[in-house]
Amino acid sequence: MDNTVSGDAVIMGPLVQAGHIGSIALPPAPPPWTPRQVPVPHGGFVNRDLELTILKGVLATPPERCAQVLVTGVGGVGKTQLVAHWAGHPEVHARYPGGQLYVDLEDLRHDGAVDISGVLGILLRSLKVHESYIPPSLAERSALFRSATAGRPTLVVLDNVRHAAEVGPLLPAAGLAVVLSRTRLAPLLLDGAVDVPVAPLDSGAGVRLVRRWRSTGTEREAAELVALCGGLPLLLRAVGERLVERPHTTLEDVVRDLSAPEGSDGPEGPDGVAGPGGVVGPGGGRAVMDTVVADFSGATRRFYDLLGLLPGTTFTAPLAHAAGAEGFDAALTDLLAAHLAVPAGPRGRYRLHDVVRAHARALSGGREGAEERRREALRGVVAFYVDAAARADRLILGKRWRLQEGPEPSVAGRDPLFTTSAEALDWLDDERDTLLAVLRYAAGERWYDAVWRLCESMWALFEGRKHYADWIESHRLGIEAAAREGRFDAEVRMRNQLARAHYGLGEYDEARDQLARAEALLEALADPRLSGAVRESQGLLYLAAGQPDTAVELFRGALEANAGDRHGIVVQSYNLGQALLAAGRDQEAADTLTRAAATADATGDDGMRSKIGIHLARAQRALGDPALALRTIDEAAVWAGRRGQYTKLDQALELTAELAGETGDDRLAEERLRTLRELRARMGLSQPPGPA
């Protein structure tokens, strides 16, 4: 092979030339970038001098170790805004050169619990660690996060923390963790966290805030307004928007409108979250929110009411339209102006403040016919996600075998949700929490057909992003739905995909149990592809458990089941080859993998070339031909680079360096090790693992 790149190669970075083999394409070096994820602070910030002084004092702590701050207060009191104002100071930027990471755990919470491993995945991606290098387990992800932050002190802001145990795995190795909570988390304080309690604004500070919007009216009226809002900046800003928009409205008018009848506020819910009877905080909180919402146009009130019916914590225009919303743009503008809704990341996603969300749900849930309206809205939402997820799945994974007949992907440029496979994967990831909430709701309503179909399409997300907790929960719902529908084929598919999640986590007993249950259903099914999928998963389990001979027989069965499917033949031949190699049957392995490589070449199955090449090179090495193995592995590295298979490129480069050393080519060995170090750096690994 000469030193050229074929016309269809995708060159993603500089070319590294081997003396006798093709060109290796590295990913482009990431541009200089420092995350600044803490929300942008609002104007009109008053009376937090003491709290800011405490936070500024934390900057004296050496950033080489991780300090902790605990900021506590009721919902709507301004904890996030306090931290946002402090984090925006130049000295904070300079103190934490690794950047500022922010996660709101309330957006990720279900039944009171948060998947901390999933949160670590979010943080690692924010630090530009490539998806393929993020390990599966909580312990491994936490260790990688510490490694990624060890050299660059980083500010990590964790909002809406409920339990101290949620914090430990999320601490950077160097820098500062600022924890925001509605309760004083004693274990953090015992560990030395700096305590920053945030109280509602007192009358004087609240009046100063009101005077920024309205200079007329008496001090008594301004003070009464502050009292009615419980000193909560969230409520005061919502009322302030009304005053700014209606200059003819007096403070006396607002106070009169907000003066709630006795007993209008109900009890708080657990953990200081607004309960069904009212909004957090003293004073007429529920009355304030009711009045603010009543002041909106009819369309905005209906939209607010609809948001109280929807699952999940974020919303988009397509979701709102699927639920039957009208006038989305105008309604969203009203909610943003009143500071009841805020942007929640890129791509047109928004969320209500959690206190506001509780009010919306209490308000809409208390209306007559609420459950029927919710059911009708959710029918449209479920249908939307079943269709959209199927489109995303087909765009990401192409013509993979599926049980359901889904829509073909829209013509590029015409689908407002996504137009490329990368955009489709990002959309599934952005919608992940809502997808899970929709699955739960659909399962509760016994819409079983929609549940298993949506679950099947979400494979594209879980295969690419490895959200294991969501993967497992969704597939348990999918299994139950398929069983209740009498769809044995779908149940086998769901159990096999669930087994793959347990396999990825190293939970082999759980994976075997799911596969045994799937195998018991195969006799009632005629499609050999289902048995082939189960045999493949069983083979991977036996191979991981150190029983390669059993794996060989299972992969032979999977290969037979895939007769007629060219890609399936390549995949199962590859699996069979690696099992034969593990069993010490080196010549059989080399022969099998050589045939697999020829089939992949003939059918254009380029995605398998690097995988086959790595194991074929190992077989050739075991047979005593390191020179042939070196040519094979370097070609595998070329294909891995072209296809963007960076973990395979990592393996190929490391093996190339070893083989080059064995053949006396020290120059090539050093070149490949240097390339490996550069690859890992570009993948976000500040301290590369392994000998390189």
N, C-alpha and C positions, 0 to 999 in steps of 0.2 A: 504494500500500500504506500502510495506516495504522500507527501506533505501537502495535501490539498483538502478543501472542504467541498463536499458534493453540493450541487445547486439547491437541494431542498433542506440543507442543514439550517437550523435556527441558531445563530451565533448570538449568545446573550452576554458576551463580555470578551475580554482579551483572550487570544489564542496561546496555548502553551504547546510548543512543538516538541514532540519526541523525535529522536534522530531517525527512527525507522518506522514510525507509525503515524496515524492521523492526528488531527488537531483537536484539542480538548477545549470546549467552550465553558468558561466559568460564568456564573451569574454576574451582572454588573455590580460594581461596588455601590453600596447604598450611599445616597447623598448625605452630607453632614446634616444631622437632624437630632433635635432634642425634644422629647415629648413635653408638652405643656397642656395637660388634660384637666387641671383644676378649673371649674366653671369660671366664666368671666364675671367679675363682681358688678353689682348694680351701683348706680349713683345713690345719693341720699343716705349715706352710711353715718350713723350717729352713735355716741355714747358707748363705745366699746374700747375706751382708752385703757382700762385696767386689763382687759383680756388681751389686747394687742401688745401691751407691755410684757405680759407673761410669755406670749408667743415669741416676741423678739428676744426675750431672755434665753429661750431655748437655743438660739443661734450660737450661744457661747459654748454649747456642748461640742466636743470634737466630732466632726462628721465622719471620721474613720470608723466609728462604731455606731450602732443603731440606737437612737433614743426614741422614746414614745411620749405622745401627748394625748390626753383624753379630754375631749370637748363634749360637755353634756348639757342638755336642755330639752324642753318640750318641743314637739313638732311646730315649725313655723316661727321659732324664736330667732332664727338667723344664724345658726351654727355654720352652715355651709358658706354663707356670705361672709361671715367673720374670717374663716380660713381663706376664702378666695381673696379678700382684701389684703390679708397678711402675705399670702403666697405671691401676690403680684409685685411686691417690693423688690427692687434690684438686688438688695443684699441677700434675699432668699434665693434668687436665681443663681447668684454667684456661689452661695454656700453649698448648693446641691447641683453640681454640674451634670449629674446623670439625668436630670429632668424632674418633672412632676407627673406622677401617675395618680389617677383618680378612678375609683370604682364605687358605685352605689349598690350595696349588697341587697337593698330592698327590691331592686329590679330583678334580682336573681334568686329571690327567696320563694320557696314553696312549702306550705305546711310548716312554716317556722324555720326550715332548714335551708342552708346554702351549700351548694357543691363547691367547696373550697378548691378542689383540684381544677374545676372549671375556671374559677377566678384566677388561679395561677396561670392558666393557659392564656387568659386575656392579658395579664400583666406581661407575660413573656412575649406575646405578639406585639404588644406596645413597645417593647424594647427591641423589636425587629429580629427576634429569634425566629428562624424559619420553621414553618409548621412541621416539616418532616423531622426536625430535631427535638421537638417537644416530647418528652417521655410520657408514658401512660400513668404512672402511679403518682399519688400525692407527694410521697417522700422524695421521689426523683425530681418532680417539678419544683418543689420547694428548694431542693439543693441547687438546681440549675438557676433558679431565680436569685439565690444568694450569690452564686458564682457570677451571674451577669451584672450584679450591682456591687461586687466587692471592690472593683477598681474605681468606681465613679459614684460617690455619695448621691443618693436618690431620695426625693421626697415622695412618700406614698400616703395618699389620703384615702381612708376607708370610711365611707359614709353609711349611716344606718346600720351600725354593728349592734347586734343584740346580745351576743355572748362572747366572753373573753376568749374562748377556745377558737373562735373564728379568726383571731388576729395572728397567733403565733406563726403559722406557716407562711403568712404574707409579709413578714418582716424582711426588709432588705438587709444585706450584710453590712452596708454602710449607709448612713444618712439618717432619715427621720420618718417615723410612722405617726401620722395624725389620725386618731380614731374618733369618729363622731357618733354619739349614741344618745338615746333618750334616757338611759339609766346609767348610774355610776357603776362601772364594772370594777368591782373590788380587786379581782386578781391583777388587773393591769396596774392599779394604784399600788398594790403591794410589791409589784415588780419595779416600781420606781417611775411610773408614768407621771408626767406633769399634769396636774389637775386644773382644767379651765372650765369652770361652770359658767353657763350663759343664762342669765335671767331675762325675763321680759323687760322691755324698756320701762323705766320709771316715768312718771308723769312729765317731768321737765324735758327729758330726752324725747319722749313721744311728741310733745308739743313742738319741739324744734323741728322734728321731722315733718309734722303737719304744716308748719309755717313755710316749708320749702315749696309747698303746693298752693297754699292759700294764706294770704297775709291778712285778710279781713276776718271778722268774727271775734268773739271775746275769748280770753284765755280760758274761761270756765268751759265754754263750748268745745274748745280744742282739747282740753283735759278730759272732758266727758267722752269725746270721741276716742281718745287713747284708752280710756277705761273700758269702753264698749268693745274695743278690739283686743282687750286683754294685754296690751303692750306688745302684741306680736307684730313684727314688721311685715310678715306675709299679709295679714289682714289689713294693716294700715296702708300698704301699697295698693292693695286691691281697691280700697275706698279712695285712695289718692287718685287713681286713674279716673274715677268718676268725677272728682272735683276738677281735674285738669280738663277733661272733655266737656264739662258743663260749667263754664265760668259764672253763669247766672245762679247756680246752686250755692246756697249758703251753708256754713257749718251747722247752723241751727236746723236747716232742712235735713241734713244728713243725720244729725243726732236724733232728730225726731223719727226718721224712718228706721233707724237702727235700734231704737229702744224697743227691745223685745219684751213680750208679755212674760209674766212670771212663769218660770219652769220651762222656758223654751229650750234650754240646753239639757241634754241628757248626760248620762255618765260616760266617762272616758272608757275606751276599750283597753285591752291589755297592752302593757309596755308603753303607755302614753300615746297610742295610736287612736285617732278619732274613732269613736264607737258609733253605733247606728243612731244614737240620739243626738250627737253634736260633734263639734270640732274642738280639738285640744285647746286648752288655755282658759284662763278666767274670763269673766265678762260674757257678753252676748255673742260668743263666737259663731254659733249656728245662725243666729239672727243676722250677723254681718254677712256670712256667706250666702244666706238665702236672699238678702237684699241685693248684694252684688250681682247674683245670677238673675234675679228678677229684673234688674236694670238692662240686661242684654236684650237684643232683638229677639223676636220669636224664633228665628232660624238658629241663632246661637244658643238659646235656651234648649231647643230640641237637640242640638248637637251635644251640648253638655250632658243632657239627660242620657243620650245614647252612649257617651263615653263611660257613664256609670254602669252600663250594661255589659260592656265588652270585657273579655278576659285579658290577662296580661297587664303590663304596666306601661307599654308604649303604644303609639298609634301612628299610622301613615295615611295619606290620602287614599290609596287603593283599598286599605282596610276599611276606612270610614265609608267609602262608596259601596263596598261589598255589603256593609251592614245597613245600607239604605240612607246614609246621610246626604243631605242636600246643602248647598252653599258652604262647602268645606273651607274655602279660602277666606271668606269673610268671617266665618265663625272662629277659625284659628287666629286670625288677626285680633279679634276681640279678646280671646283668651290670653294671647301673648302680651297684649297691651296691659291687661289687668294682672300680669305676672302669675296667673293661675296655671299656665302651661309654659314649658321651657323646651328648647331644642334638646334632643337626646342623641346626639351623634350625627354622623353624616347621612346623606341620602334621604333627607326629608323625613326624619323620624322625630317624634315629639313625645313628651310625657307630662302628665299633671303632677304637681307637687303632691307628695303622698298624703298630706293633710287634705288637700283639695280632692284627691281621688277618693278618699274615704267619704267626704261630703257628697260627691257626685253619686257614689254607690248607695249611700243612705237615702239621698233624695230620690233617685230613680227607683230604687227598690221599694220605697214606701208608697209609690203611686199604685192606683188600682190597675190591675192587669199587667203588672211589671213582668211577671214570669212569662206570660204569653208574648209580650213585646221582646223580651230577651231571647226567647226561643226563635221568634221570627227573624230577628237580626242575626242570630248566630247561624241560622240555616244558610243565609247568604255568605257569612264569613267562612263557614266550613267548606262550602262549595268552592269559594274563591281559593282557599289554601290547597284543597285537593287538586284543583286544576293548575295553580301556579307552581306547586311543588313538583307535580309531574312534568311540567315544562322545564323546570330547573334541572331535574334529574336527567332528562333526555339531552339537555344541552351540555351537562357536565360529563355524563358517562356514555353518551352516544347510543349505540345499538345493543347495549347489554340486554340479556334476556330478562323480561318482566312478565309477571302474571297479568297485570292490568293493561288494557288498551288505553293509552293516553293520547293527548293531543300532540301533534308534531310541534316542535319549537317554532315560534313566530319568526317571520322573516327579519333578518338583522335590521335594526333601526326602527322597527315598528312596535316593538314590545316595550312599554314604559318601565317594566320591572328590571329587565336585564337583556343584554344582546350577545354576551360572550359567556363562555363557561366560567371564567373567573368572576364575572359579575353575578352569575347565577349562584355560585358557591358563596360569595359574600352576602347575597340576598338571603339565602337559607340561614346563614350564620346570624345575620342581623335579626331575622324573624324567629330565631330558635326558641326564645322564651314564649312568644305568642303561639308558635306552632305547638309547643307542649301544652299550653293552656287550652288551646282549641282541641287537641287530642283528648285531654281530660274531660272537657265539656261534652264532646261528641260521644265518648264512652259512657258518660253518665246519662246521656239521652238515648242510649242504645242505637246510635247511628253506626252500627258495626262495620258496614261496608266502607264508609268513609274513613273509619279508623285504620283498618288494615291497609287501605290504599295509600293513605297519607304516610303511614309508617314505612311502607315499601319505598316510597319516593325519598324519604329522609335518609336512606342508605347513602345517597350521594354526599350528604353532609357529614355523616358519621365516619364514612371511609376517609374523607379528606381532612376532617378537623378533630376527630377522636374525642368528642364530648361524651365520655363513657357513662357518666351518671344519667344523662338525658337519653343516651342510646339504650341503656338498660330499661329505664322507666317506659320509654315509648314502645319498646318491643314487647314488654309485658302486657301493655294495653293492646298491642296488635295481636298477640297470641290469643288473648281472651276474646277479642272481637272476631277473629277468624274462626275460633272454635264455636262461638255462638251462632255464626253464620253458616256453620257446616262446611266451611271452605278448608278442607284438609290440606290442599295444596298451599294455600296462603299460610296456614299454621306451620307447615313444614318450613316454608320460606322464612317466616318470622323467627321460629326457633333456631334455625341455622344462623341467621343474622345475629340473634342474641348470643348464641354460642361464640361467635367471632368476637363480640365485645368482651366476654369473660376470658377468652383466649388471649386477647390483647393485654388484659390486666394480669395475666398469669394465674387466673382462677380456673384451673383446669378441671377440678371436680364439678364445678357449676356448668362448665362448657360441656363436659361429657353427659351430664344429666339432660341438658337440653337436646343434645344430639340423639341420645337414646330415645327420648320422647318423640323426636322427629322420625327416627328410624321405624318406630312402631306404627307410624301412619303410612309408610311408603307402600305397603302391600295393597292399599286401597287406591293407589295412584299409578297411572300408566306412563306418565312423562318421565323418561330416564334422566332428564336434566336435574330433576329434584334429587334423585338418588345420587347422581354425580356430585351435586353440591354438598350433600351430607357426607359422602365418602371423602371428599377433599378436606372438609373441616376435621373429620376424624383422623385423617392422615396427618394433618398438621399437628394435632394434639399428640399423637403417638410419636411423631418426630421430635416434638419439644420435650416429651417425657423420656427420651433416650431409648425408644423402641423402634428403630428405623426399619427392621424387617417387617413388622406389622404395618408400618406406614407404607412400605413398598406395595403390599397387596391391596391396601385401600386405594392408593393412587392408581394402581392398575385398573381397579374397578371404576374409578372416576374417569380414567382415560377411555375405557370402553363405553361408558355412559355418554361421553361427549363425541362419539363417532358422528361425523357429518358436520360438526361445528369446528371450523378451522382454528379459531382463537382458543376454543376449549381444548383442542388437541395440543396446541402449543403450551398452554398453561399447565395441563396435567402431565405432559411430558417433562416439563421443567420441574414440577413437583416430584415426579418419579425419579428424575436424575439426581436431585439433591438428596432424596432418601437413600438411593443406591450408594451415593458417595458417603453418606453418614454410616451406612452399613459396611463400609470397607470394600464394596464391590466396584472398584475404581474403573475397570474396563467397561463394565456394563453401564456405569454412570456416564463415561465419556461417549460411548456409542449412542446412548439415549439422548444426551444433550446435544450431540452433533446433529442428530436427526431433527431435534427441536429447533436448532438454529437454522437448519436448511428450510424447514417449514415456515419459520418466521420470516426468513428472507424471501421466500417465494410468495408469501401472502401479504407482505408489507406490514407485518406485525412488529413495527419498530419498538413499541413500548416494552417488548419482552427481550430485546436483544441484549441489553446490559445485564439483566438478571440471569439469563442463560449463560452469557459469557463469563460472568464471575465464577459460577460453579463449574463450568467446563474448564476454565483455567486451573481451578483447584484439583480437578480430576487429572488433568495433564501433568500437573506438578507431582501428584501422588504417583503417577506412572513413570516418573523419572525423566520428564522432558520439560525442564524449567524454561528453556528458550522458546518452545512452542507455547507454553503457558503464558510467557511474557507477551508474545504477540497477541494472543487471545484476550488477555486482560486489558491490554492497552486499547484494543479495539472496543472492548466493553466500556472503557472509560470514555471514549469518544462518543459512543451512543448515549451514555448516561448524561453527558454534558449537553448534547443536542436536545435531548428530551426533557431536560430540567429535572432529572431524577437525582437529586443531590445527595441523598443518603447512599444510593448505589454508586455514585461518583466517588464518594468518600471511601467506600469499601474498595472500589477498584483502584484508587490511587494508593491506598495503603498496601494492597496486595502487589501492585506494580513495583512499589519501592522495595518490598521484600524480595521479589523475584529478580529485580535488577541487581540487588546485592548478591544474590546467589549465583548470578551469571557473571559477576565481576564488573558490571556497568555502574560504577559508583556515581558517575555524573548523572545518569538517568535517575538513580535512586534519590540523590539529593534534590534533583529538579522536581520529582514527584512529591517528595516530602514538603518542599517549599510550596508547591501548588496546593497540597492538602491543608497546610496551615492557612493559606490565603482563602481557600474555600470555607473553612470553618469560621474564619473571621467574618467573611461576608454573610454567613448564615446566622450571625449574631452570637457566636460562642466566644466570649472574651477570653476564656481559659479553655482551649481545646482539649477534649479528652484524648486518651490514648497516647501512644509513643510519639506521635507527630507533634 
